[in-house]
Amino acid sequence: MKTVFITGASSGIGASISIALCEAGHNVFGFARRDGKLKEIQKSIQNEQFSGTFRFYSGDITSSTDIKMAVKECVDNLGEINVLIPNAGLGYFNPLQESEMNEWEEMVDVNITGVLRTIHATLPALVKSKGQIINIGSVAARNVYKNSGIYCMTKHAVLALSESLRIEVGDSVAITTINPGAVNTSFIDKTNNKSLREEYKSNFETGLAPEFIAEAILQAIDASGKGIYSEITLRPDRRK
């Protein structure tokens, strides 16, 4: 049984990971803004009588204070942190010349700085527990796509951060990066460009199930002591 701290836990990939890990017997401490959604996940896990427990802290990933308070509460209540999954992220699809600056800033603040805030707050506990960081990258961490340049940039940064961590603290903390392709969540709904949102919607609806991402993460966690999954790329099976 391990204690897992995960951000963006209230929906999509984060919710699926939280449920799968509790079902497998791990204790999960979820962090997200939507208190009501976190309570729903907690109630669902309790109703299923999984062997793992779910606790949470409702806060904003753009607030260092919120992150620090959540980490303190996690350690105070569960004793340690064995696995960190800085999952919170978002994306806007737009041509660069038509994008609003606030969209660029939000992607950087959540996808890069939010990950940095979370790792900075948890790294001492992870070094102490000889733990694991599982960063959520994207196929966009290895490729650049039209109308998503800033999002791709943020995911390239996550991959670079994973490599830096592996080089500097890899003797104490296992570093894993999960790079999914399109996932069937509400991710695309953030895009304000209506024509692109409608054009790309079917690509996400036929994408990976978030539960499939959760399975890969559980596999990476369970590999502890046998080996380390440094990087896993997952793509939708679009064979006809």
Order of alpha helices (4+ residues) and beta strands (2+ residues): beta-alpha-beta-alpha-beta-alpha-beta-alpha-alpha-beta-alpha-beta-alpha-alpha-beta
